[in-house]
Amino acid sequence: MDDMTTSSGTLTNAERDILHEVGFGDESTRAGTSILADRAMRMALSNDPGVEILPLAQALKTYDFVQGLMFGLVDPEENEHVRLVAEHMHDPLGHFIWVKPGARVKLPVQSFTLLETPQGRQFTHDITLIDEGAEVEMISGSAVPASVRKGRHISIGETYIRANATCRSVTIEHWGPEMEVHSYGWSRMEAGATSTATAIMMSPIRHHASHSVSILDAGASATSQAVVFAPEGTSRVLASETRLIAPGARSQDVTRMVSAGGVIENRALLVGAAAGTEGFLGCDGLKLTDAGEIRAVPSLSALAEGTQLSHEASVGRIDGEKLAYLMASGMSEDAARDLIVQGFLSLSDDQIPAPLRARVAAMVAEAKSGGM
């Protein structure tokens, strides 16, 4: 098999335009590209000898070890949604991305999911392996065309970051306004591994339930930031669990939430299961109207003496004094509110790949103005 290229199709210009909204770049500017559309892997392409991308069904036949990775972090009987995906174990829909041991991947690896059929149902299972000592930057996203308003999507992601590997990632989703989405992500970070992750959830959606579990071994470090926007008619439930299971494991997880009439619930659990571990949870919410609701529920569980865990949580309305100050400087009330929201949703640029920074900034501006 050619390590450099495995390709199974092309994209239309319309599909490229849709994917551009969630971070897609021309495949010639990426180390690898995986595109899943409806029930088919449209593209599986690598431009770097250190990266292999295959449809999961093909990877299971090509490499025996992939069988041990599939449902290696989650029981296929975990819940009804996972069982629905597991029913397709004989012919799974999803990608297998392997960054090989010691690879220093200079360009980003990108992977995207498209649901193009109105009222469509899509069940996916993705497996990512960042092998020992490898370094990679990853961009992923999910999107639908404007014609798709309703549909159902259930996804499982299993990510393995081997010892001393480094992964920086950004995920952007833009679903239909009346869709139902359930996303599940499990990750295991081995000794000395490092992960920096950014998640952007800005578009209207009827209901999105996200559940993630991260397990960190000795000396592993995970930093994550997320921005979440819920206009009227949108419901989002975010549940996360981070387990620090060995000395030296460290994590920092910050979520910023804005409700413009929608409902956001953020349940975050941080578990210190070994001495010499450190973790922080930050949950901040901003309401723009009387309608809607934000519930922030950070929880700490110290199971071992010598673990240091902390959290901060706040939910409130726009500060009247800040608003008055900006208006006194000559701004209109709407412009002043927009500026405050933009500042609240600001992200750390060093966690976002340079090609995506302008697009992420535009998404924040669109969301706060109701343009998404």
NORJO-V945281 format. One record per residue. N is the residue number from 1. RES is the residue in one letter. SS is DSSP state (h for helix, s for strand, l for the rest). Layout:
N_RES_SS, N_RES_SS
This chain:
1_M_l, 2_D_l, 3_D_l, 4_M_l, 5_T_l, 6_T_l, 7_S_l, 8_S_l, 9_G_l, 10_T_l, 11_L_l, 12_T_l, 13_N_h, 14_A_h, 15_E_h, 16_R_h, 17_D_h, 18_I_h, 19_L_h, 20_H_h, 21_E_l, 22_V_l, 23_G_l, 24_F_l, 25_G_l, 26_D_l, 27_E_h, 28_S_h, 29_T_h, 30_R_l, 31_A_l, 32_G_s, 33_T_s, 34_S_s, 35_I_s, 36_L_s, 37_A_s, 38_D_l, 39_R_l, 40_A_s, 41_M_s, 42_R_s, 43_M_s, 44_A_s, 45_L_s, 46_S_s, 47_N_l, 48_D_l, 49_P_l, 50_G_l, 51_V_s, 52_E_s, 53_I_s, 54_L_s, 55_P_s, 56_L_h, 57_A_h, 58_Q_h, 59_A_h, 60_L_h, 61_K_h, 62_T_h, 63_Y_l, 64_D_l, 65_F_h, 66_V_h, 67_Q_h, 68_G_h, 69_L_h, 70_M_l, 71_F_l, 72_G_l, 73_L_l, 74_V_l, 75_D_l, 76_P_l, 77_E_l, 78_E_l, 79_N_l, 80_E_h, 81_H_h, 82_V_h, 83_R_h, 84_L_h, 85_V_h, 86_A_h, 87_E_l, 88_H_l, 89_M_h, 90_H_h, 91_D_h, 92_P_l, 93_L_l, 94_G_l, 95_H_s, 96_F_s, 97_I_s, 98_W_s, 99_V_s, 100_K_l, 101_P_l, 102_G_l, 103_A_l, 104_R_s, 105_V_l, 106_K_l, 107_L_l, 108_P_l, 109_V_s, 110_Q_s, 111_S_s, 112_F_s, 113_T_s, 114_L_s, 115_L_l, 116_E_l, 117_T_l, 118_P_l, 119_Q_l, 120_G_s, 121_R_s, 122_Q_s, 123_F_s, 124_T_s, 125_H_s, 126_D_s, 127_I_s, 128_T_s, 129_L_s, 130_I_s, 131_D_l, 132_E_l, 133_G_l, 134_A_l, 135_E_s, 136_V_s, 137_E_s, 138_M_s, 139_I_s, 140_S_s, 141_G_s, 142_S_s, 143_A_s, 144_V_l, 145_P_l, 146_A_l, 147_S_l, 148_V_l, 149_R_l, 150_K_l, 151_G_s, 152_R_s, 153_H_s, 154_I_s, 155_S_s, 156_I_s, 157_G_s, 158_E_s, 159_T_s, 160_Y_s, 161_I_s, 162_R_l, 163_A_l, 164_N_l, 165_A_l, 166_T_s, 167_C_s, 168_R_s, 169_S_s, 170_V_s, 171_T_s, 172_I_s, 173_E_s, 174_H_s, 175_W_l, 176_G_l, 177_P_l, 178_E_l, 179_M_l, 180_E_s, 181_V_s, 182_H_s, 183_S_s, 184_Y_s, 185_G_s, 186_W_s, 187_S_s, 188_R_s, 189_M_s, 190_E_l, 191_A_l, 192_G_l, 193_A_l, 194_T_s, 195_S_s, 196_T_s, 197_A_s, 198_T_s, 199_A_s, 200_I_s, 201_M_s, 202_M_l, 203_S_l, 204_P_l, 205_I_l, 206_R_l, 207_H_s, 208_H_s, 209_A_s, 210_S_s, 211_H_s, 212_S_s, 213_V_s, 214_S_s, 215_I_s, 216_L_s, 217_D_l, 218_A_l, 219_G_l, 220_A_l, 221_S_s, 222_A_s, 223_T_s, 224_S_s, 225_Q_s, 226_A_s, 227_V_s, 228_V_s, 229_F_s, 230_A_s, 231_P_s, 232_E_l, 233_G_l, 234_T_l, 235_S_s, 236_R_s, 237_V_s, 238_L_s, 239_A_s, 240_S_s, 241_E_s, 242_T_s, 243_R_s, 244_L_s, 245_I_l, 246_A_l, 247_P_l, 248_G_l, 249_A_l, 250_R_s, 251_S_s, 252_Q_s, 253_D_s, 254_V_s, 255_T_s, 256_R_s, 257_M_s, 258_V_s, 259_S_s, 260_A_s, 261_G_s, 262_G_l, 263_V_s, 264_I_s, 265_E_s, 266_N_s, 267_R_s, 268_A_s, 269_L_s, 270_L_s, 271_V_s, 272_G_s, 273_A_l, 274_A_l, 275_A_l, 276_G_l, 277_T_l, 278_E_s, 279_G_s, 280_F_s, 281_L_s, 282_G_s, 283_C_s, 284_D_s, 285_G_s, 286_L_s, 287_K_s, 288_L_l, 289_T_l, 290_D_l, 291_A_l, 292_G_l, 293_E_s, 294_I_s, 295_R_s, 296_A_s, 297_V_s, 298_P_s, 299_S_s, 300_L_s, 301_S_s, 302_A_s, 303_L_l, 304_A_l, 305_E_l, 306_G_l, 307_T_l, 308_Q_s, 309_L_s, 310_S_s, 311_H_s, 312_E_s, 313_A_s, 314_S_s, 315_V_s, 316_G_s, 317_R_s, 318_I_l, 319_D_l, 320_G_h, 321_E_h, 322_K_h, 323_L_h, 324_A_h, 325_Y_h, 326_L_h, 327_M_h, 328_A_h, 329_S_l, 330_G_l, 331_M_l, 332_S_l, 333_E_h, 334_D_h, 335_A_h, 336_A_h, 337_R_h, 338_D_h, 339_L_h, 340_I_h, 341_V_h, 342_Q_h, 343_G_h, 344_F_h, 345_L_l, 346_S_l, 347_L_l, 348_S_l, 349_D_h, 350_D_h, 351_Q_h, 352_I_l, 353_P_l, 354_A_h, 355_P_h, 356_L_h, 357_R_h, 358_A_h, 359_R_h, 360_V_h, 361_A_h, 362_A_h, 363_M_h, 364_V_h, 365_A_h, 366_E_h, 367_A_h, 368_K_h, 369_S_l, 370_G_l, 371_G_l, 372_M_l
